[in-house]
Amino acid sequence: MKHLKKLITVLVVVALVVSLGSSAYACTVVAVGKDASVDGSTMVTHTCDGRYDNRIQIVEGGTHEAGEMVEIWGDLCQDTIYSVEKKGEIPQVEETYTYFRIGYPFMNEKGLAIGEHTWVGKYDLYNNQGMMYIHNLGALGLQRAATAKECVQIMGELAETYGYCDFGEELAVADPNEVWIFEVIGPGPLWTPDSGAPGAIWAARRLADDEVFAAANRSRLNVIDFDDPDNFMWSTDIVKIATDFGYYTEGEPFDFSKIFDTQVGDTSYTCSARVWRVFDLLAPSLELPIQNGSEPYAFSVKPDEKVSIQDLMAINRDHYEGTPYDGTVGLAAGPFGCPVRYNLARGDSPEDVARFSWPRFIAVKQCSYNFVAQCRPDLPAEIGTILWFGEDAPDTTVHVPLYAGTTEVPEEWYTSDRFSFDLNSAWWAFNLVNNWATLRWNAMYADIDAKRESLENRFFEEIPEIDAQALELYNAGDVDGAKAVLTDYVCKTMDETLDTWWDFAWELIARYHDGNCFDSTEFGANNLNPGYPTEWLEAVGYGQDQLADHNAWLETEAGQAWLATQE
C-alpha cells in the first residue's frame, strides 16, 4: 500500500511539473559578498521569469497580542493570475517587521533582501499535505527576522514544523553583513502533519565575503560540511532521510545538490549556461566552459574586479552577446537581431531535438519583474538597503530605487491586471516597450538603452543627497521624518519614470512602424529606410525562386532569343 501511495504521488507530481511548463525553469539569481562589491554592500538579484504577481505591496509590521494567529494562504506568488486557497493558521509572534512582497517577498525594514529561483528537485519528495509554499516561508522570514542567518533559521523551522508543499526552491538572503543561500524541498509523499517527522528537507550555506554566487534552476549548495556550523545549516535528520530514500550512502561526501536535485536532463544545459555566463562575465580569467548540469560549478567564485550595482543590472540584461550563443545574431534572431524567443507549441520541434529548446538567456521576454538589491552596512537599515526595481523584462526596463524605509508606492505600481491593457499600470508601460522593440530590435534597442541609462544615471547621482537628508533626520531621532524623505523620493521617481516611459512608448510607435524608421516624430521626418541585412537576405534565399524561374526561362527558345539581344 505504501508503494502504491508513493507511485500515485509521483504520477501526480509529474503531471504538475508538466503543467508548470517553462516557468518551472525560469528565474536567475546572483549574490555578491560585501568584500566582492565596490562599496562594501552585499547584493542580490532576481529575474522573476514567468507569469507572477508584479504588484509591489508593503505589508506593515507591528506588535501582536498573545493568542493571535496568522492565516497561511496558498501559492501567492501567482496571485492575480490564479486563485489561491487558505491552507491553515499558525501562531503569531510578538513583533513583526514591515516587509515588501511582489511575486515573491523581497525586502524588509531591517535591511534584508531575498532573491528566488526554482530547482524543482526529485519528484518523489513532493508532498501536498504541508502548509508552507516558498512564498509563505519568505514572507514569514522577512516579518520575523533582522538578519539573514536568523531568516534562514526561521524559514527552516517553519518548514519542518508545518510541512513544505512546494517544489525545490532556493532563496538568496542578504543582510548588510552577509549572504546565506537557503534551499528547501519536500519531505516525501508519506509525511503527514501528525507524523512527528520533519516536514521538509533544507540546508543553507554562507557565501564567502569576497566571492559571488549564481544560480539558475538547479540546486547549487553542493557538498554540506557538517563540521562547519558557522558556514552551513541543515534540517533535522537530513542524512537519515537521504539514506532512507536510497539517495545517499554513508561515507560519501554529502552533496545536497546531487542527492536531492535531478541534476541531469534536457534542461541541465539551459540552467548551467546561465551560471556559466554570470561567472564568465564577473571572473573571465577562470575561462570556465559551459557544462551539463550534472557537472556542477563551484558554489561561488572570486570576481576579477569588484562588482557594482550597474554590473549586476547589465548581467540581468544579457543575451550572451559576444559569445557563440549570442541571441542577437543568426537566423533565429531574424533580420533585426532580436534575442526574443517564443515558446514552441506541442509538435513544433524537429524530431531529433524535440527534447531541447532555444538557448536560455538571462534576459527573457516572459519576466514579470526583476531587481538588484544592495544592503549597505554603513547606514541605518531603512536607508542603507535599496532595491533597484524594474517591471517586466530586464533588458528593456528602468530600475527605480525602493528604500527599505519606504512606506508607500504610487498606485500604478501596486495595481495590475495582466489580462487587460491598462494605461494606469506601470507593468503595461514596460511590457509595451518590450514587445514593440521586437519589431526592429537592432534599431530600437539602442534608443531604449540610451533612455534607460539617462534615467538610471540620474537616480544614481541623486541617491547620496537623499541618503544625507534622511540620515540627518534619523540621527536626530526623527525616524518617521527620515522615512517620509525616502518615500517622497521613491514616489516622485516612480511617477516621473512611468510618465517618461509612456511618452517614450508612444514615441517608439511613431518612429518605428510599418517597417519604417523615422529620424524623429516631427512633421516631415525622414524615413531612414533601414531595409534588411544582405547576409540575412542571402541566408533565407531572398529572390532565389525568381532567379530559378528566370534561369529556366533562359533555357527556352524565347530566353535564348532575348539573350542574343543582350550581346
LINGIMO-V770899 format. One record per backbone hydrogen bond with DSSP energy under -0.5 kcal/mol. CO is the residue of the C=O (numbers start at 0). NH is the residue of the N-H. If there is no record, write none. Layout:
CO	NH
CO	NH
This chain:
0	4
1	5
2	6
3	7
4	8
5	9
6	10
7	11
8	12
9	13
10	14
11	15
12	16
13	17
14	18
15	19
16	20
17	20
19	22
20	23
21	24
22	25
23	25
27	46
28	214
29	44
30	212
31	42
32	35
33	36
35	306
36	39
41	374
42	31
43	372
45	47
45	370
46	27
46	48
47	49
47	367
47	368
49	51
54	56
56	58
56	100
57	59
58	98
61	95
64	67
67	91
69	89
70	72
71	86
71	87
73	75
74	77
75	78
76	52
77	80
77	81
84	73
87	71
89	69
93	63
95	61
97	108
98	58
99	105
99	106
100	56
103	101
105	113
106	99
107	110
111	107
112	173
114	171
116	169
118	120
119	167
121	124
122	125
123	188
124	187
126	129
130	132
131	164
132	136
133	137
134	138
135	139
136	140
137	141
138	142
139	143
140	144
142	96
146	150
147	151
148	152
149	153
150	154
151	155
152	156
153	157
154	158
155	159
156	160
157	161
158	162
159	198
161	130
162	130
162	131
162	164
167	118
167	119
168	183
169	116
170	172
170	181
171	114
171	173
172	179
173	112
177	174
178	206
179	172
179	181
180	204
181	170
182	202
183	168
184	200
187	190
191	194
198	163
200	184
201	234
202	182
203	232
204	180
207	210
208	34
208	35
210	32
211	300
212	30
214	28
221	255
223	225
224	227
227	230
227	231
230	205
232	203
234	237
236	240
237	241
238	242
239	243
240	244
241	246
241	247
242	245
248	251
252	254
253	223
253	255
254	258
255	259
256	260
259	121
261	263
264	267
266	270
267	271
268	272
269	273
270	273
270	274
271	275
272	276
273	277
274	278
275	279
276	280
277	281
278	282
281	303
281	304
282	285
283	286
291	294
293	295
298	213
300	211
306	37
307	311
308	312
309	313
310	314
311	315
312	316
314	317
317	361
317	362
318	326
319	322
322	325
325	328
329	332
330	333
332	337
333	336
335	441
344	347
349	352
350	353
352	355
358	360
361	363
363	366
365	49
367	391
368	47
369	389
370	45
371	387
372	43
373	375
373	385
374	41
375	378
379	382
379	383
380	384
381	404
383	375
383	385
384	403
385	373
385	387
386	388
386	401
387	371
388	399
389	369
392	395
397	399
399	388
401	386
402	405
409	412
409	413
410	413
410	414
411	425
412	55
416	419
421	424
424	428
425	429
426	430
427	431
428	432
429	433
430	434
431	435
432	436
433	437
434	437
435	438
436	439
439	442
439	443
440	444
442	446
443	447
444	448
445	449
446	450
447	451
448	452
449	453
450	454
451	455
452	456
453	457
454	458
455	459
456	460
457	461
458	462
459	463
461	464
461	465
462	466
463	467
464	468
465	469
466	470
467	471
468	472
469	473
470	474
471	475
472	477
473	476
476	478
477	481
478	482
479	483
480	484
481	485
482	486
483	487
484	488
485	489
486	490
487	491
488	492
489	493
490	494
491	495
492	496
493	497
494	498
495	499
496	500
497	501
498	502
499	503
500	504
501	505
502	506
503	507
504	508
505	509
506	510
507	511
510	512
510	517
512	515
515	512
516	527
521	524
525	518
525	527
532	536
533	537
534	538
535	539
536	541
537	540
540	543
542	546
543	547
544	548
545	549
546	550
547	551
548	552
549	553
550	554
551	554
552	555
552	558
555	559
556	560
557	561
558	562
559	563
560	564
561	564
561	565
562	565
562	566
563	566
